[in-house]
Amino acid sequence: MKIEWLIAFYLFISVMMIVFNFGYLAYEKVHAKRFDARTKRFAVLLGQEIERNAEFPTEDHKRTLERAMRRMAGMESFDLTMGHLLREDPDKSERYLHGIATVFDHLTYLFAKKDDLHRAYFAYIVKRWYRERPAGSTVEQALLRYVREGSFYARQNALEALSQVGSARALAEAISTLERDGEFHSPKLVTEAALAFAGEAAELEAEFKERVGRFSPHTVAALVNYLRMADLGDPDVVLSLMRDEREDLEVRLACIRYFMRRRWPAAEADLPKLASDSDPARWEYQAIAATALSNYPGMEAVEVLKGCLSSPSWFVRNNAARTLYDYGLTLEDLDDVVNGPDAYARDMLAYHWELRRVEAEERARAEERKRKEAEPA
C-alpha cells in the first residue's frame, strides 16, 4: 500500500472524528435548549397550579405535583417556581410547603429505584423545600440509604439534606455510615454538615460523643473543628485529646485551634510547651500553638514567642511575630530581638510591623474617602 493511501485514510478518519464531535456538540446544545424551554414552560404551568392551591393544597393538586416531580424537568420546574414564590410571598410559600410534605414521602419510594443522578437531585430538592422537622421516617431512611449506597454527589447531597431536615441521631448515623463503609469524604464536609444542622446543637453533640470511638482521626478532627466553630464541647475532654501524645497529628492540631478560639485556663500551661517544641519534625505544633497564644497574653508567652522567631520554619516565625504584634507590643519592647544576632527574627518582626502600618494607612484612606462621599455636595 502506498504511503499516500495511508495518509489519505488517516485524514479521512480525522475529518470524521471532527464531524462527529461538532455534530455531538450541536445535538447537546439543541437538547439543552429544548430542556430549558420545556422546563420554563412547565414552570409557568406549575406556578399557575401552585398559585391556585397555595393556601390549601388539595389531594388532586398533590397528585398532579407528584406526577410532575417524577421527571428531572419537573423537579427543576418546581425548584424554579418555589424560588420565585419564596421571593414574592415567603409566608404563603411556607404554608404551601407544609401542606405538600406528604408528596415527598410518596416520591421517596419512586426515587429509591432511580439512578444516582436522580437521587442526588431529589436529595437537593428535599434539602431546599421539605418542611417536616424532623423528617418523616420514610424520607430520613431514604436519605440514609443514599449515604450508604449512592455516588459521591448523592452522598454529599443526602448528608446536607439530613443536616437540614433530619434528627441528630440520623445525621450522626450518616457520618458513622461513611466511616464504616470506608467511603471517601472530605472532613470539611462533615464539619459543614454539622454546622448546618437545623435541630438542637446539644442533641447533635451528645450523639457525636456517643459515637466518637468509631470515627477515624480525620473525622474526629472535623468534629473538634465543629465544636470550635459552634462554641460547644467540654474543654477538659478536648484538652485531654490535645495532651495525648498517641493521638493523631490532625486531632491535636484541631484541639489547639479549639483553645485559640475558646480561652481555657487549664490549657494555658500546655500551649507554651507546644510552641517551645524544638523538634523540626513537629513544626506544625509550634506554628499553631504560636497563633493560639494570642488568646493567652503574658510574660511567659512573650518569651516563648521570642524563641519561636528563631525557628527554622517560616510559618512558626510568621505566626509568632503576628501574635506579638497582636499583643500590642512595639519594636522598642522587642529591642533584644531587633538588635539581636538572628537576622531571620529581625526581618520577620520588621515585615509584620511594616505590613500592619501599610494596612492601617490604607484603612485610614478608605475611611477618609467614605467620609468625603457622605458629605453633602
N, C-alpha and C positions, 0 to 999 in steps of 0.2 A: 504494500500500500504506500502510495506516495505521501510525502510529508505534507503536501498541500491539502490532501483529503483529511488528514488528521487535524490540521489547523482549522479547516472549514467545519469539521464535526465539533471541535471544541467551541468555535464561535457560535455555532447553532445552539449548543446546549446552554451557553452563557446567555444568549438572547432569550431563549425560552425561560430561563430562570428569572431574568429581569422582567419579562412579560408577566410571569406568574406572580411575582412579588407585587408589581404595580396593580395587577388585577385583584389580588387579595386585599391590598390596602384600600382600593376603591370599594370593594364589597364591604369591608369593615366600616368604612365611612358612611356608606349608604345605610347599612344596617343600624349604625349608631344613630343616624338622623331619624330613621323610622322609629327606633325605640324611644328616642327623646320626644318625637311628635306624639307617639301613642301614649307615652307616659303623661305628657302635659294635657292631652285631650281627655284622658281618663281622669286626671286630677281635677279638671273642671267639672266633669260629671259627678265625681265622688264628692267634690266640695259642695255642689248643689244638694246632693243627697244628705251629706252631713249637716249642712245648714238647716235643712228641714227637720232633722231629728236631733239637733244638738242638745236641746233641753231634755227631751225624753226619748232616748233611743228605743225604738220598737224591736220586737223579735224579728220581724221581717227585715228591718234595716240591718240588724246584726248578721242575719244570714247572708244578705247581699254583700255586706262588708267582708264577711268570712270568705265568700267565693272570690271576691276581688283580690284579697290579700294572699291567695294561694299562689299567685304568679309574682315573679320578681317585679314586673312593671306595676302590679297592683300595690305591692309594698312600698315601692318608691313613690307612687302617686299618693298613698296615704301619708307618707313621711312629709312630702311637699305640702299637702293640704293641711295637715296638723300644724306644721311650722307657720303657715300663713294665719290659721285660726288663732294660734297662740299669740302671735303678734297683735292681731286685731282685737281679740277679746279673751284675755287669759282666764277669767272666771268661767266663761262658757266652755272653753276648751277643757278645763279641769273637770267640770261636771260631766261633759261628754265622755271623757276618757274613763272616768269612774263607772259610767253606765255601760261601757262596752268591754269591761275587763274580762268577761266570760269568753269573748271572741278569741282572746289569746290562749285560753285553756283549750279550746277546740282546735286551734291552729297548731298547737304543740304536737298533737298526735300526727298531723299531716307532715310537719317538717322533720319529725323523727325519722321518716323514711326518705328524706331528700338528701342530696349531696351536700358536701361541706360548704360550698358557696352559699346555698340557700339557708343552711343552718346558721352560718356566720351572720348573714344579713338579718335573719329573723332575731337572733340574739341582740343585734344592734337596735332593731325596732323595739324589742322588749325593754331594753335599757332606756330608750328615749320616751316611750309612750305607755308603758304598762304602769298602772297606778295602784295596784293592790300592794299593801305593805303590812307584814311581809308577803311575799308572793305565795300564791296557792301552791299546794303540794305538786300538782301536775307540772306547772311551769318551773318550779325550783328543781325538781328531779330531772326535767329535760335539760336544763342548763348544766347541771352536774354531769349529765351524760355527755354533753358536748365537750366539757372539760376533759372527760376521760377518753373519749373516742375521736374527737374532732381534729381537724388540721390546726396548724399554729394560729391562724386567724380566727377559726371557730373557738378555740380555747381562750384566746385573748378576749374576744367579744363576750363570750359566756361569763368569763371571770369579771369583766367590767359590769355586765348586767347583774350578776349576783351582788356586786358591791352596792348597786342601786336599789334592787328590789328584794334581795334575799335576806335571810336571817343571818345572825352572826355565826351560828353553827354551820349553815350551808357554805358561807364564804370560807370559813376555816377548813371545812372538809374539802372544798375545792382545791385549796392550796396544798393540803395534805395529799390529795389525789395526784397532783403534779409531782410531788416528791416521791410518792410511792411508785408511780409509773415510770419515773426517770425521764419524763418528757422535758425537753429544753424549754426554759422560760427565763426571761430576764428578771433578776432580783428587783430591778426598778419597777417592773410590772406589779410585783407583789406589794411593794410599798405604796404605789399609786392606788391600787385597788383597795387597800386597807384605809388609806386616807379618804377615799371617795365613799366609804361605807356610810349609808344613809341612816342606819339604825343607831342604837346606843353604843358609844365607843367602849364603855366599860364592859359590856357583854362580849364584844369582839376581843378585847384584851384578855378576858377570862378564858375564852376559847383558845386563844393562842398559847396562853400559859399552860393550859391542859395538854396541848399537843407539842410543845416546844422540843421535847426529846425526839420527835420523829422527823424533825426538819434538818436539812443539810446546813453546813455553816453559811453558805451564801444566803439561804432564806432566813436564818437566824439574824444575820447582819441586816437584811432588808427589814425585818420586823423591829429590830432595835432602832433603825432609821425612822420607821413609822412612829414608834413611841416617842422619839425625839421631836419629830415634827408636830405630833399631836399633843405634846406636853403631857404624856401619860407614862405609866410604868413605875415600878418600885425601884428607886435609885440604888438601894442596897443590893438588889438582885443584879442589876446592871454592873454595879461595882465589883461584885464577886466574879462576874464574867471577865471584866477587864483585868482583874488581878490574876486570873488563871493562866499560867504560862503554857498550859497544854492546849488552850483554846486557839482556834484558827485566827490567823492574822486579820482577816476582814472583820470578824466578830469583834475583836479587841479594838480595832480602829473605829468601828461604829460606836462602841461603848465610850471611847474617848470623845468622839464628837457629841455624844449624848450629854456629857458633862460640860462641853463647851457651851451648850445652849442652856442647860439646867444646872445652876450652881448648887453644889452639894458639899458641905464642909468635910465630910469623910473622904472625899476624893482629892482634897487639897494637898495632901501629902504624897499622893501617888503620881500626880501629873508632873511635878518637878523631877521625880525619879525617871519617868519615861523620857522626859525631854533631855535629861542628862546622860542617857544611854550613849556610850561612845562606840558601840559596835556598828561599823558601816553597813552591815547587813540588815540592821534594824532601823535604818534611817526613817522609815515611814512612821514609826512610833515617835521619834523625835519631832518630825515635821508637824504631825497632827497635834501632839501634846503642846508644842510651842504656840500653836494657834489657840488651843483650848485654854492656855494660861491667861488669855486676855480677860477671862471671867474671874481670875483669881490673882489680882494685883497684890504685890507685897515685895519686900526687900529680897526675900529668898528667890522669888520668881524672877526678879530683875537680874540677880547674879547668875541664875541658871540660863536665862536668855542671852546674857552676855557671852557665856560659854558656847551657846549654840551658834553664835556668829562666826565661830572658828571651825564649824563643821565642814567636812569635805563636800557635803551635799548642798547644792544651791537652794533647794527647796527648804531645807532646815534654816539656812541663813536668812532667806527671804521671809519666812513666817516669823522668825524671831524678831527681825527688825520691824516688821509690821506691828507685832504685839507691843514692842517697846514704844513705838510711836503712839499706839492707841492708849498706852498708859498716861500719855500727856507729858512724857519726858522731852527735854531739849537736848541738842547736841552737847551743850555745856554740861548737862547732867551725866552724859556718857563720855566725858573727856578722856577717861582712861582707855577707852576703845578708839576714839577718834585720833588720839595721839599715840596709840599703841603700835606694836610691831606688825600686826596682822593686816595686810593690805586688803584682803578679801572682806574682812569685817568692816574696815573703814569705808570701802566702796559701797557695801550694801547699805550701811547707815546713810551715806551721802545720797544714794539713789532714792531711798524711801522719803527722806526729808525733802528732797528736791521735787519728787513726784507729788507729794501732798501739797507743796507750795504752789505748783502749777495748777493742780486741781482746784485749790482754794481760789486762785486768781480767776480761773475760768468760771467758777460758780458766781463769783462777785460780778463778773462782766455780764453773765446771763441774768442775774437779778437786776442789774442796772438797766439792761435792755427792757426787761419786763416792766420796770418802774416807769421808764420813759414812754413805753407803748400805752401804759394805763393812764398817763397824764392827758388831760383834755387838750385838744389842739388849740 
